[in-house]
Amino acid sequence: MQIPIGHPDLLAVNQASDNVSLADWFAARNACKAPQTFATGQGPSTVASGDFNHRWQLPDAAVINFYENTVSTYFGDGKGAV
């Protein structure tokens, strides 16, 4: 799974399709890049981003999966991969 380097401009849960979408701002074109989609558990309801593992390699993301009572976590490696 690939997550772009830097700070995402839009991170949204998609409850109907059980995934999260990440859209990154592309300054050179003054527009958002096409969103990337990542699978979650059932019923994603809340999303947060930050440096959760304190490695200074953003972005990390966490998604609460309502129907499973679980949290999906995605840790960035600072090079665009998870």
Backbone hydrogen bonds in HBPLUS format (Angstrom, degrees):
<---DONOR---> <-ACCEPTOR-->    atom                        ^
c    i                          cat <-CA-CA->   ^        H-A-AA   ^      H-
h    n   atom  resd res      DA  || num        DHA   H-A  angle D-A-AA Bond
n    s   type  num  typ     dist DA aas  dist angle  dist       angle   num
A0082-VAL N   A0001-MET O   3.16 MM  81  5.79 141.9  2.31 174.6 164.3     1
A0003-ILE N   A0080-GLY O   3.10 MM  77  5.12 132.2  2.34 113.6 125.1     2
A0009-ASP N   A0023-ALA O   3.32 MM  14  6.20 140.7  2.49 143.4 154.2     3
A0010-LEU N   A0023-ALA O   3.14 MM  13  5.09 139.0  2.32 157.6 156.0     4
A0023-ALA N   A0010-LEU O   2.89 MM  13  5.09 163.8  1.92 147.4 152.9     5
A0012-ALA N   A0021-SER O   2.94 MM   9  5.29 158.6  1.99 149.0 155.9     6
A0021-SER N   A0012-ALA O   2.76 MM   9  5.29 165.0  1.78 160.9 163.9     7
A0014-ASN N   A0019-ASN O   2.80 MM   5  5.36 160.1  1.84 167.5 160.6     8
A0018-ASP N   A0014-ASN O   2.95 MM   4  5.83 110.4  2.45 146.1 164.1     9
A0019-ASN N   A0014-ASN O   3.36 MM   5  5.36 158.6  2.41 134.7 140.9    10
A0040-THR N   A0018-ASP O   3.15 MM  22  5.55 158.0  2.20 133.8 128.2    11
A0020-VAL N   A0038-PHE O   2.86 MM  18  5.34 153.7  1.93 150.5 159.2    12
A0038-PHE N   A0020-VAL O   2.88 MM  18  5.34 158.0  1.93 153.6 161.0    13
A0022-LEU N   A0036-GLN O   2.78 MM  14  5.19 157.3  1.83 151.9 159.9    14
A0036-GLN N   A0022-LEU O   2.83 MM  14  5.19 161.9  1.87 143.8 144.5    15
A0033-LYS N   A0024-ASP O   2.82 MM   9  5.56 170.8  1.83 170.1 171.6    16
A0026-PHE N   A0031-ALA O   2.78 MM   5  5.51 163.9  1.81 156.8 162.4    17
A0029-ARG N   A0026-PHE O   3.11 MM   3  5.83 145.7  2.24 119.5 127.6    18
A0030-ASN N   A0026-PHE O   3.05 MM   4  6.00 115.1  2.48 139.5 155.0    19
A0031-ALA N   A0026-PHE O   3.42 MM   5  5.51 165.4  2.44 135.3 137.1    20
A0030-ASN N   A0027-ALA O   3.13 MM   3  4.74 147.0  2.24  94.0 104.1    21
A0067-TYR N   A0042-GLN O   3.28 MM  25  5.55 135.2  2.50 130.6 138.8    22
A0066-PHE N   A0043-GLY O   2.81 MM  23  5.06 144.4  1.93 138.5 130.6    23
A0045-SER N   A0064-ILE O   2.82 MM  19  5.76 160.9  1.86 166.3 170.9    24
A0064-ILE N   A0046-THR O   2.91 MM  18  5.25 156.2  1.97 145.0 153.0    25
A0048-ALA N   A0062-ALA O   2.95 MM  14  5.37 147.9  2.05 152.5 160.2    26
A0062-ALA N   A0048-ALA O   2.91 MM  14  5.37 155.6  1.97 155.1 159.4    27
A0050-GLY N   A0060-ASP O   3.11 MM  10  5.39 153.0  2.18 135.7 141.2    28
A0060-ASP N   A0050-GLY O   3.06 MM  10  5.39 139.1  2.23 146.1 158.4    29
A0061-ALA N   A0074-TYR O   2.81 MM  13  5.08 154.2  1.87 144.4 152.9    30
A0074-TYR N   A0061-ALA O   2.80 MM  13  5.08 155.9  1.86 157.1 158.3    31
A0063-VAL N   A0072-SER O   2.79 MM   9  5.08 155.4  1.85 149.8 157.6    32
A0072-SER N   A0063-VAL O   2.80 MM   9  5.08 157.3  1.85 154.1 156.3    33
A0065-ASN N   A0070-THR O   2.83 MM   5  5.25 177.6  1.83 153.4 153.7    34
A0068-GLU N   A0065-ASN O   3.31 MM   3  5.67 140.6  2.48 107.5 117.8    35
A0069-ASN N   A0065-ASN O   2.97 MM   4  5.80 124.1  2.29 150.8 166.3    36
A0070-THR N   A0065-ASN O   3.39 MM   5  5.25 157.3  2.44 137.1 141.3    37
A0077-ASP N   A0081-ALA O   2.83 MM   4  5.62 133.9  2.04 165.6 171.3    38
